[in-house]
Amino acid sequence: MMKNIDEIAELLIERRKKLGIEQKDMYMRIGMKQQQYQRIEAGSDVKLSTLLRVLEGLDLELSITPKDRKAPPVSVHEASANLNKEGLQDDTDDLDFWFGSEGKS
């Protein structure tokens, strides 16, 4: 069970290496510049839409599991269906976040 951002980042690093993908290759897979992707692997906080994009590029999917474990996990199967052409462009809204406009809504 993932409990923090660093654990998720570690999982992403392990998966990328297992697939034989370099950080710079993530641009071709998901349209994300190497510097953006490096921040994710460094444990930076990201938007859910960005995480789903990265997971899709690494052939992973997101599951949400209740803490009580009595209920079955909820899988997000629509991640790839929700990616449209605009979503595959450089993530300028993430760049805006990193460069000081996080106070805007």
BELRA-V300417 format. One record per residue. N is the residue number from 1. PSI is psi in degrees with one decimal (* if undefined). D_CENTER is the distance of its C-alpha to the mean C-alpha in Angstrom with 1 decimal. Layout:
BEGIN
n: (N	N)
psi: (PSI	PSI)
d_center: (D_CENTER	D_CENTER)
END
This chain:
BEGIN
n: (1	2	3	4	5	6	7	8	9	10	11	12	13	14	15	16	17	18	19	20	21	22	23	24	25	26	27	28	29	30	31	32	33	34	35	36	37	38	39	40	41	42	43	44	45	46	47	48	49	50	51	52	53	54	55	56	57	58	59	60	61	62	63	64	65	66	67	68	69	70	71	72	73	74	75	76	77	78	79	80	81	82	83	84	85	86	87	88	89	90	91	92	93	94	95	96	97	98	99	100	101	102	103	104	105)
psi: (130.6	129.3	-15.0	169.7	-37.2	-37.3	-39.1	-43.9	-42.8	-41.6	-42.5	-41.5	-48.8	-44.3	-45.3	-45.5	-39.3	-35.6	-5.1	31.2	135.4	158.4	-40.8	-22.9	-12.8	-24.8	-43.9	-30.4	-40.8	5.7	28.0	127.7	152.9	-41.5	-39.7	-46.2	-36.7	-40.0	-37.6	-46.8	-20.9	-1.9	16.9	148.9	138.1	160.9	153.4	-40.5	-36.5	-43.4	-44.0	-37.0	-44.1	-45.0	-42.3	-42.6	-22.1	13.0	44.1	163.1	157.1	133.4	138.8	122.9	131.0	144.7	-31.6	-11.1	8.7	-31.7	150.6	153.9	152.7	119.3	145.7	93.0	-16.0	5.3	-48.1	-32.9	-29.1	-10.4	118.6	179.6	-41.5	-36.7	-16.4	-0.4	171.4	136.5	75.3	-30.1	-31.9	-39.5	-39.3	-40.6	-46.7	-24.7	33.1	7.7	27.3	-17.7	-12.6	153.3	*)
d_center: (16.7	13.9	15.6	13.8	10.9	12.7	12.8	9.2	9.0	12.1	11.0	8.3	11.4	13.7	12.2	11.9	15.5	16.7	15.9	17.7	15.1	15.5	13.1	15.2	14.8	11.1	13.0	15.0	12.4	10.0	12.1	10.3	13.0	13.3	13.8	10.6	8.7	11.4	10.7	7.3	9.3	12.2	10.8	10.6	9.8	7.3	7.9	7.0	7.2	4.7	2.1	4.8	5.3	3.6	5.2	8.0	8.6	9.1	11.2	9.7	9.9	9.6	13.1	14.8	18.1	21.0	22.3	25.7	24.5	27.3	25.1	23.1	19.2	17.6	15.3	13.1	14.6	14.5	10.8	12.3	15.4	13.9	12.5	15.6	17.0	16.3	12.5	12.6	14.5	13.6	11.6	14.9	14.3	11.7	14.4	17.0	15.4	15.6	19.1	20.8	20.5	18.6	21.9	22.0	21.1)
END
